[in-house]
Amino acid sequence: MRRIVVVATAVAVLVAAASAFAATGGLNSYTASMKFSPNKAGSGKAPSALAYTQKYVAGGTNGNRTAPLTDIKTKTYGLVTDGKDFPTCSVAKIEQAGTDAGCPKGALVATGSITATLGLATDQSSSAPGQLSCNPSLHAWNAGQGKVVFFFIAPATGPHACAGGALTTGGIQPFVGTFKTVGKNLVLDTPIPQKVSFPLPGYEGSLTSETLNWKKLSTRLKNGKTVRYSASVACKGGKRPYSVQFTAQVGAGSPVSQTVTGTQKCS
């Protein structure tokens, strides 16, 4: 029971704080880092546009592949997002077409990739036979205010192929994450659907790493005002705190959540 984990949150420069959580006897272990560029505090009256990169690595425990995540929730201090003023592409449009090639170029808000292993659902051992690599690229599309659509791009061959070409673009359907402002934090909640975790009959996905780069996007409205898709409006004591909560479930037991926290300097 493992899940391909995909999520979305934070991106771009090269110096950032990394933090790690490893649960003794838990389901998985994680490391996570977020990098922002430029990492200026900004303000409500003068938001500072930024790009940001999120990266995390998942490891299994007790000789097993990583356990199936059902949700990833990322909380970042001082960020806001504006999806209402940018082009959109809906989950229905991508799902119906089986590709995101027809989405408006300006609706693409993030790109990245994952590394994962597909293994038999009946044998979660990291040494089990018949495992297949699955390393697709990842696109994130603006779907309107507070919504983002994630979609995997998997060519039949090459470094981003999945399961030796058994799964190609469109074989794993798009899914939706939601942005919400809670106090001074921007929260991205990404439930991981079963169709993502179990993309082939009898197989489950086990994530090992994910990187997602959110673009620095801005546009000028008809009234002359410039708006930004991602922007900073505050820092906290010269730092930008963040956290990533991973929720996993194995069998019929209650879901288990583990949280990675960290900070990055901002000015």
Summary of the structure (lengths in Angstrom):
residues: 267
radius of gyration: 18.3
end to end distance: 43.1
largest distance: 61.0
contacts: 948
relative contact order: 0.29
helix: 6%
strand: 49%
